[in-house]
Amino acid sequence: MNYNHITQAYQNAERQALEEMNDPHLIVLTMFDALLKSMQIFETNIDIKNGGDAELKSKHFARALTIIYALQSSLDFEKGESIATNLFQLYEFARQQLIADLTKGQADGTATAIQALQEIRDAWETIGPQVKK
């Protein structure tokens, strides 16, 4: 077995992982993906009486709120001005929909919030290659 080859492959993988961690655009895209996944799992499991899983609902509700908070906290209102304000309001809308749906036990607003966030996520992915130039 060629240990030099294995060591080199490991170092390359580690270097790539570090580069990705230093890419703010990729970090936000990853956060969007995790947020949308958690919101969808929450939405699927919200109705306990009709087969929803209480543990999954609770776990992904908390995870979604945590990611929303992280996204809101990462906004730069000085540089981003109206864009940052609009994103903050969108994140706040998503947060309010999650809380309202948890209270009602029905995922009415969560679906709407998912659609809005998906549009922003897709736009964020599209501008990614332009940001890296």
JOKAJO-V169374 format. One line per field, one symbol per residue. psi: psi as a letter, one per 20 degrees, with the letter a starting at -180 (. if undefined). A space follows every 50 residues. Layout:
psi=???
This chain:
psi=pohggggggghgggggghghhjnhghggghggghgggghgggghjhnhhk jqohggggghgggghggggggghipnhghidhgggggghghhggghgggg hgghjqmghggghggghhgggggghhighhhi.
